[in-house]
């Protein structure tokens, strides 16, 4: 099949959960014999490449502003797609799905798929007009596509309750690391193995970095004689996405604590080392689809301390690893209890996480499920097949 991916910022994935999902899915689909075209915005990749692991990269223009970038790029990508011989046009995210009606009308032979990655209008960075159109995008994702994929069970229930739409629940996938990185890259940031907590995220308000910084500050202040806590560092891996003022506030907030390290966005070997050498991931997010950063930490056999939003609870149910969302005291308490847990129990938490990934979220399990959705007959195809079966032999 010839498959177009629309909605992601681009490839290779530098940051962003949707981008990582599309990158890994596209590479996997190419490996099993499909032709994949991923549409990209020119400003996103660090290096302009037209082929990445066999995935064809097509650049189309966009208006690079906070509110117009995604929708204008989706429009130009959709216009280009109308004149190609694609079997599948796959929209990622509810914003891009707002335009999924176009190929349904003007390219009826292509199968249109949408993936509902998260309820984006809940994110604090959007104004009221943007939230209105994101709400329309939700409806479009559940109305115009031949099939709609939801990446979490809570999103699947949301689509049923809000739009009476039965979706295909297929969670985000993740690769299980297969090789060792020998160089000690994290020295660049003054970090040592098993001596830091890590948060990996875009630095936007709903991800909760400000909550974690305050909780970490309180943890240090309340335990001045605990050498283990005194030496502990916090690595915040991520950068701004149209959120300059928020990131400035984070740096100002962290200036009172010498042991908080901002690394900006990282990828490749450096990101792998930041995961692999951390004591645990801490993810204080207030809203998610199904967080790939948590899946990645789990794939390294690491514990993950997470907020009690429904999407996190689909992945982790160990009470020792949970804290109440939007609650600084609860985050601090969870970190303190974790640090006082034995090495054996921490290791068992990480091992359980890896087993969960291997059994439910590895790409060798997830990609075939998405491929199956691509080949589900449309209603028109099913009717045509039924008519043909009724013809005399």
C-alpha positions in Angstrom: 0.0 0.0 0.0 1.0 3.6 -0.5 0.3 5.5 2.7 0.5 9.3 3.4 1.0 10.6 6.9 -0.3 14.1 7.6 -0.5 16.2 10.8 3.0 15.6 12.3 5.5 18.4 12.4 7.9 16.2 10.4 10.6 13.6 10.4 13.0 12.5 11.9 11.3 12.9 15.3 13.2 15.5 17.3 10.5 16.2 19.9 6.8 15.6 20.3 4.8 12.5 21.0 2.9 12.6 17.7 6.1 13.0 15.8 7.7 10.0 17.6 4.6 7.9 16.9 4.5 8.8 13.2 8.3 8.3 12.8 8.3 4.9 14.4 5.1 3.7 12.7 6.3 4.9 9.3 9.7 3.1 9.6 7.9 -0.1 10.8 5.5 0.0 7.9 8.3 0.4 5.4 10.1 -2.6 6.9 7.0 -4.8 6.2 6.7 -3.7 2.6 4.6 -0.5 2.4 5.5 2.8 0.7 5.1 5.6 3.2 5.2 9.4 2.5 5.4 11.6 5.6 4.6 15.3 5.2 7.0 17.6 7.0 7.3 21.3 7.8 10.7 22.7 6.7 11.5 24.4 10.0 11.1 21.2 12.1 13.9 18.8 11.2 17.5 19.7 12.1 18.7 18.4 8.7 16.6 18.5 5.5 16.4 14.9 4.2 14.0 13.5 1.6 14.5 9.9 2.7 14.7 8.6 6.3 15.0 4.8 6.7 13.1 4.3 3.5 10.3 6.8 4.4 9.8 9.5 1.7 9.7 12.9 3.2 7.6 15.5 1.4 8.0 19.2 2.4 5.0 21.6 1.9 4.8 25.2 3.2 3.1 26.5 6.3 2.6 29.8 8.1 5.1 29.3 11.0 3.0 30.9 13.8 1.5 29.4 17.0 -2.1 29.2 15.8 -1.6 28.8 12.0 1.3 26.5 11.6 -0.5 23.1 11.9 -3.6 23.9 10.0 -1.8 25.6 7.1 0.6 22.8 6.8 -2.2 20.3 6.9 -4.0 22.2 4.1 -1.0 22.3 1.8 -0.2 18.6 2.5 -3.8 17.7 1.8 -3.8 19.6 -1.5 -0.7 17.8 -2.6 -2.1 14.4 -1.5 -5.2 14.9 -3.7 -3.0 14.6 -6.8 -1.1 11.4 -5.7 -2.1 7.8 -6.0 -2.3 7.1 -2.2 -4.2 4.1 -0.9 -4.4 5.5 2.6 -4.3 9.1 3.9 -3.7 9.0 7.6 -4.3 12.2 9.7 -2.6 12.4 13.1 -4.2 14.7 15.7 -7.6 16.3 16.0 -6.4 19.7 14.6 -5.2 18.2 11.3 -8.3 16.0 11.2 -10.4 19.1 10.7 -9.5 18.8 7.0 -10.2 15.1 6.7 -13.4 15.8 4.8 -11.4 17.1 1.8 -10.1 13.7 0.6 -13.4 12.0 1.5 -15.0 14.2 -1.1 -12.3 14.8 -3.7 -10.3 11.6 -3.5 -13.0 8.9 -2.8 -10.8 6.0 -3.7 -8.3 6.7 -0.9 -9.1 5.4 2.6 -9.0 8.2 5.2 -7.8 7.3 8.7 -7.6 9.6 11.7 -5.8 9.0 14.9 -7.2 10.8 18.0 -4.0 11.4 20.0 -5.3 13.6 22.8 -8.0 16.2 23.7 -5.9 19.1 22.6 -8.4 21.8 23.5 -7.7 21.1 27.2 -4.1 22.4 26.7 -3.6 25.8 28.4 -1.6 27.3 25.5 -4.6 27.6 23.2 -7.0 30.6 23.1 -10.8 30.3 22.9 -10.9 30.5 19.1 -8.3 27.7 18.8 -10.1 25.6 21.3 -13.3 26.0 19.3 -11.7 24.7 16.1 -10.0 21.9 18.0 -13.4 20.9 19.2 -14.6 20.9 15.6 -11.5 18.8 14.8 -12.6 16.2 17.3 -16.0 15.9 15.6 -14.3 15.7 12.2 -12.0 13.0 13.3 -15.0 11.0 14.4 -17.2 11.8 11.4 -15.3 12.0 8.1 -12.7 9.3 8.5 -13.4 5.7 7.3 -11.8 4.6 10.6 -10.8 6.5 13.7 -8.0 5.2 16.0 -7.8 6.2 19.7 -4.5 5.7 21.5 -6.0 5.2 25.0 -9.1 3.6 26.4 -10.2 6.8 28.0 -10.1 8.5 24.6 -12.1 5.6 23.2 -14.8 6.2 25.8 -14.7 9.9 25.2 -15.5 9.4 21.5 -18.4 7.2 22.3 -19.8 9.6 24.9 -19.3 12.8 22.9 -19.9 11.7 19.3 -21.4 8.2 19.6 -18.4 7.0 17.6 -17.0 3.5 18.1 -13.3 3.8 17.4 -10.4 1.3 17.1 -8.4 1.4 20.3 -4.7 1.0 19.4 -2.2 2.4 21.9 1.0 4.1 21.1 3.9 1.8 20.4 7.6 1.9 21.5 10.8 0.2 20.5 12.6 -1.9 23.1 16.3 -0.8 23.2 18.6 -3.5 21.7 22.1 -2.1 22.2 24.4 -0.5 24.7 25.8 3.0 24.4 29.3 2.9 25.9 30.2 6.6 25.9 29.2 8.5 29.1 27.4 11.3 27.3 25.4 12.6 30.3 28.7 14.0 31.8 28.0 17.0 29.5 25.2 18.0 31.9 27.0 17.2 35.1 24.9 14.1 35.7 25.9 10.7 37.0 24.2 7.3 36.8 21.5 6.7 39.3 21.9 10.2 40.8 19.1 12.1 39.1 15.4 12.1 38.4 14.3 12.9 34.8 11.4 14.5 33.2 11.1 14.3 29.4 8.6 16.7 27.8 7.8 19.7 25.8 7.8 22.6 28.2 4.2 23.6 28.1 2.0 24.3 31.2 -0.2 21.2 31.1 2.9 19.0 31.3 3.4 20.3 34.8 7.2 21.0 35.0 6.5 24.0 37.3 4.8 21.5 39.8 7.8 19.2 39.7 10.3 22.0 40.2 8.4 23.2 43.3 8.1 19.7 44.6 11.8 19.0 44.1 12.7 22.3 45.8 10.5 21.3 48.8 12.0 17.8 48.9 15.5 19.4 49.2 14.4 22.0 51.8 12.7 19.4 54.1 15.6 16.9 54.0 18.8 19.0 54.5 20.6 16.2 56.4 19.8 13.4 54.0 22.9 13.0 51.9 21.1 11.0 49.2 18.6 13.7 48.7 21.2 16.5 49.1 23.2 15.0 46.1 20.2 14.3 44.0 19.6 16.2 40.7 16.6 16.8 38.5 17.1 16.7 34.7 14.4 18.4 32.7 14.7 17.3 29.1 12.7 19.4 26.7 12.3 23.0 25.3 9.8 25.6 24.4 7.1 25.3 21.8 5.7 28.8 21.4 6.0 29.0 25.2 9.0 31.3 25.7 7.4 33.1 28.7 6.6 29.9 30.5 10.1 28.5 30.0 11.5 31.8 31.4 9.3 31.3 34.4 10.6 27.8 34.9 14.2 28.9 34.8 13.5 31.6 37.2 11.6 29.2 39.5 14.6 26.7 39.3 17.2 29.4 40.0 16.8 28.8 43.8 17.9 25.1 43.4 21.4 24.4 42.1 20.6 20.8 41.2 18.1 21.3 38.4 19.5 20.8 34.9 17.7 22.0 31.7 19.0 20.0 28.8 16.7 21.4 26.0 15.3 18.8 23.5 17.5 15.8 23.1 17.3 12.8 20.8 19.3 9.7 19.7 22.0 8.4 21.9 21.9 11.3 24.4 18.2 10.8 25.1 18.7 7.1 25.5 21.4 7.7 28.1 19.3 10.2 29.9 16.6 7.6 30.3 18.9 4.7 30.9 21.0 6.3 33.7 18.1 8.0 35.6 16.8 6.7 38.9 13.3 7.2 37.6 11.1 9.2 35.3 8.7 11.7 36.9 5.8 12.7 34.7 3.4 15.3 36.4 1.3 15.9 33.3 -2.3 17.1 33.7 -3.6 15.9 30.4 -2.4 13.2 27.9 -3.4 10.9 25.1 -1.1 8.1 26.0 2.4 9.5 26.9 5.2 8.1 24.8 7.8 9.5 27.2 6.4 7.2 29.9 6.3 4.2 27.5 10.0 5.0 26.6 11.1 5.0 30.2 9.3 1.7 30.8 11.0 0.2 27.8 14.4 0.8 29.5 13.1 -1.1 32.5 12.9 2.1 34.6 10.4 3.0 37.2 8.0 5.9 36.3 6.4 8.1 38.9 3.2 9.5 37.3 0.1 11.6 38.1 -3.2 9.9 38.5 -4.8 10.9 35.2 -6.7 8.1 33.5 -4.1 7.7 30.7 -1.3 7.1 33.2 -3.4 4.6 35.1 -3.7 2.5 31.9 0.0 2.0 32.1 0.9 2.0 35.8 -1.2 0.9 38.8 1.5 0.5 41.5 0.4 2.9 44.3 4.1 3.6 45.1 4.5 5.2 41.6 1.4 7.4 41.7 0.8 11.0 42.9 -2.3 13.2 42.7 -2.4 15.4 39.6 -1.8 19.1 40.2 -0.7 18.5 43.8 2.8 19.6 44.7 2.8 17.9 48.2 1.7 14.6 46.6 4.6 14.8 44.1 7.1 15.5 46.8 5.7 12.7 49.0 5.9 10.2 46.1 9.5 11.1 45.3 10.5 10.9 49.0 8.9 7.4 49.4 10.5 6.2 46.2 13.9 7.4 47.3 13.5 5.5 50.6 12.5 2.3 48.8 15.1 -0.4 48.6 17.1 -0.9 45.4 15.5 -4.4 45.0 11.9 -2.9 45.0 12.9 -0.2 42.6 14.4 -2.8 40.3 11.2 -4.8 40.5 9.1 -1.8 39.5 11.3 -1.3 36.5 11.2 -4.9 35.5 7.4 -4.9 35.8 7.3 -1.9 33.5 9.4 -3.6 30.9 7.2 -6.7 31.0 4.2 -4.5 30.3 5.9 -3.0 27.3 6.9 -6.3 25.9 3.5 -7.8 26.3 1.3 -4.9 25.1 3.1 -1.8 23.7 6.0 -3.0 21.6 5.9 -1.9 17.9 5.9 -5.5 16.7 2.5 -5.8 18.4 1.1 -2.3 17.6 2.1 -1.9 13.9 0.2 -5.0 12.6 -3.0 -3.7 14.4 -2.7 -0.4 12.5 -2.0 -2.2 9.3 -5.2 -4.2 9.8 -7.2 -1.0 10.1 -5.8 0.2 6.8 -7.2 -2.9 5.0 -10.7 -3.0 6.7 -13.1 -2.6 3.7 -15.0 0.7 3.5 -18.8 0.5 3.4 -18.7 1.1 -0.3 -16.1 -1.6 -0.8 -18.1 -4.0 1.3 -21.3 -3.4 -0.7 -19.4 -3.9 -4.0 -18.0 -7.2 -2.7 -21.5 -8.3 -1.6 -23.0 -7.5 -5.0 -20.2 -9.4 -6.8 -20.7 -12.4 -4.6 -24.4 -12.5 -5.6 -23.6 -12.7 -9.3 -24.0 -16.1 -11.0 -20.8 -18.0 -11.6 
